[in-house]
């Protein structure tokens, strides 16, 4: 697990809420605190969609909604003259991206061994901190996957020109 401080918050927020940068991540939850606290549960309510809609939107087998489906609502909750006092977003990889990441890193884990590979964003006290994490379904002392995930997240940020500083 790593903790990174995002240096250019305004630029990051533009990439988070106005561009497709994080659209392929699944949104597990979001909490936005301004004049009221908005709490969003990203759990996909499959009964809301027909089977055809789930297939057409590529949502079959998902437990959480891709951020692209809720990004605009989050934008409207955050935009305005006053910055929210705090917010938190919890993202995770889609099942396909999880399997691809495990294969790319030559991991011995199988997709069914992993509950989620997470990106956590916390804005508080005018600081934006990104942390990584992996939740396992099995016990293991092998932490190589976590190290690989941290490398991939740093690369993702650099590829999207998101400036960060490592926190110790």
N, C-alpha and C positions, 0 to 999 in steps of 0.2 A: 504494500500500500504506500502511495505517495500522497503528499499534500503540496499543492501548487497554489501560489498566489497569482491571480490574474492581474497583470499590470495595467492594461488599457481597458478599463471596465466598460466604457461607452462603446468602444469598438466591439468588444465581446458581446455586449447585449444586442447590438445590431446583428451580429452573426447568429446569435441564439434566437432572436425573435422576428427578424426581418428577412433572413436568408435561410437557405436549406441546409445549413451546416450540420445541424443536429437532427434533421428530419428522420433519419433512418434508425435512430435510437428509440427504444420503447420508453414511454413515460410511466414509471411506477407510481410516482406521486409528486405533487407540487404544493407548496404552501407559500402564499404571497400575503404579506402583512402590510397593509396601508391603513386606511381609515377603518377597515374591518379586516379580518383574517379570512382569506379564501383558501380552502383546502380541497385539492383536486386528487381524486383517486383515479389512477390511470387504468384500473382494471377494465378490461374489455367486457362489455355486456353483450354477449353474443346474441341473446334473444332480441336485441334491438334491430339487428340486421337479418335479412333473409340469407339463406345459404348462398344464393347467387351473388348478393352484395358482398358477403365475406370473401368469396372466391375472387370477385372482380377487384376488390380493394387489396387483395393479397393478405388477408387477415386470418385465413384458416390456420388453426393451430396456435394462434397468439393468445397469451393471457393478458397482455397489456397493449394499449393503443399506441401505435407509432406517433411520435411527437408531431409529425407533419399534420396530423388530424386535429390537433389541439393547440398548435403554436399560435394561431391567430387569436384564439380566446385568451391565451396567456399574455399576448402582446397588449390586448385591450385592458387587461387587469393591471398591467404594470405601467403603461404609458400615462403621461400626464406631466403637470408642472412639478409635482413633488415626487421624489424618489421614494419607493417603498422603504419602510424601516428595516425590513428583512425579507428574504425569500429563500426557499430551498427547492431544488429540483433533484429528483433521483431518477437517473436514466439507466437502462440496461440494454445489452445487446439482444437483438432479435434471435430466435432459434437458428436461423440460417447463418447469421453473422457469428454466433457463438460457435457453431460447428466449423465454419471457415477459419475462425481464429484458432481453434484447437488444432486444426490440420496445419495451418500456416506456422504455428509455433512448435510443431512436432510433439505435441503434448501426449502423455500417456492417458490423460483423462478422456472420458467419453462425454458427450453432451448430457447424458442422464446423470452424470456425477456432479454437475454444476447447477446450482439454483439460479445463479446470475453473475454476470460480470458487470460491475456498476461504475458509473460516474456520478458523483455527488457534488452538487453546486450549492454553496451557502454564501449568501450575501448578508453581511451583518457588520455594523459599525463602519460602514463605507469601505469594506474589504470584501473581495470576492475570492473565495477559496474553493478549489476543485480537489476532491480526493477520489482515489480509486479504491476498488475493493472487489473481492470475489467471495461469493457464498457457495459453500460446498455441501453436497448431500452426503458425502462420505468423509471419513476421517483420513487425513494424510499429513505427514510432516513435510512433504515435498512442496516447496514454495516457488519452484521455477516458473510455474504458470503466472503467478502474481508478478514476478519480475518481468516476464514477457509482456503482460498486460500493461504494466507501467511504461515500458518502452514504447508499445504501440500507442498509448494515449499521448505521450510526449510527441511522437511522430505525427499523430493526428493534429495536435495543436499547432505544431510547426508548419505542417502542410497547409493549414488554414490561416497562417500568419497571426496566430494568437500568442501574444507575448506573455510569458509567465516566469515566475521565480520559484525555485524549490524552497520549501520550508523544511526545517529540520525537526 
